[in-house]
Amino acid sequence: MHLELFANGFAIVIPARVGVRNAQCHAHEWTSTPTGVVHFDRPATLGDLFAVWGMALGPRRLLSFRGAVRAYLDGVRIRADPRSLRLRDGHELVLETGPFIPPHRTFLFPP
C-alpha cells in the first residue's frame, strides 16, 4: 500500500527502514524506501505501523501535529479512527490534518 501524510499544509516524508532492524529482521509492517510504500506480511492496521514507527496517531493527532485527522482511501473520505484502518495491497491511503489538500486516488507502484 502507499501512505501519504500531510500536516499544516506540508507533506511529511515517511522514512525508509521503519520497522527494519537489519537485512534478516523486520517487523510485520515496514518501509524500505522513503516513498511511502508500506510492506506487510500479515493482516495489519495503520495503528500497527505507527506503533512500530514509534509515532503518535489518533483521531486528533498525527505525529506531533494536533487537530482532526482526515483519512482518504483511494480518494474517498473514510470516517473512522485512523488507527483502525486496514493496510491493503495496492491501495492509496492519505492522512491529513490542517488545511484540506486534495488526496491522490492512486499511486503507481514500482515493479
N, C-alpha and C positions, 0 to 999 in steps of 0.2 A: 504494500500500500504506500501511498505518498501522503505525507503530512506537511502542511504549511501553517505557520504561526504568524499572526500579526498582532501587534500591541501598540497602542497610541499612534497608529498610522505607519508603523515601521515593520518591515519583515524581520523575523527572528530566525537566525540560522540554527538548525538542529545539528549539533556537531557529529562528526564521524566517530565511530567506535563507542557510541553509547551502548552499554551492556557488554562490551568486549574486554575480556581480561588479557587474552593472548590468542595466537593463531588456533590453538586447540580448545579454548574455553570461552564460551559466551553465554549470556543469559538466554532465556526463551524468546525475548524481544530484543532486537539490536539494530544498530545502523552501521554501515560500513563506510559510507561517504557522507559529506555534508550537504547532500542533495535533498534530504527529507524522505528518502526511500527507507521504509521500515521493514525489516525482515522479522518473521516469527515462525516458530516451528510447532506451535500448538495453539488452540483457541486462546485468544488473549484480548484484553481491553486496552484502551488508551491509558487508563489508570495504571495498568501493569507496566506499560512503557515508561510513564512518568516516574513510577516508583523505582524502576531500575536506573533511570537517569538521575534520580535524587532531586527532582524539581517539583514544585507545587502545581497542582491542578485541581480545580473545583468549579462550581457554578459561578463563583465570583472572584476567581483567582487563576491567572495564567502566568506561571513563573513568578517573578516578583511584581507583576502588574495586578492591580485590583480593579474590579468592575465586572459587570455582567460579561460572561464568556459565551459567545455565539458559536455554534458548530454548524458546518455545512458538509454534507456527504454528497459527493458528485454534483455540487452546486445547489443542492436542496437543503433548506434550513431544517435542522434536527433540534427539537426542543426536549433536551434530556440532560442529565448530569454528564458533562463531557468524560468523566472518569469511566462511565459505563459503556461508552461507545466501543463496539467490537472492531478489531483490526481485521480488514478483509483484503485479500489479494486483489490487485488491480484497481482498487478504489482510490479516490482523491478525497482527503479529509482536510478541511480548513477550520482552524480555530482563530477567533479574533476577539479582542477587547478594545474598546475605544471607538474611533470613527469607523463607519462601515467601509469596507473595501470589497468590491465585487469578487466573490470567490471563484476560483477556477473550477470548471466542471470535470476536467480530465487532466491526465498527466501522461506524457509519452515516456513510458518506461524503457530503460536501455535494454538491449537484447541480452 
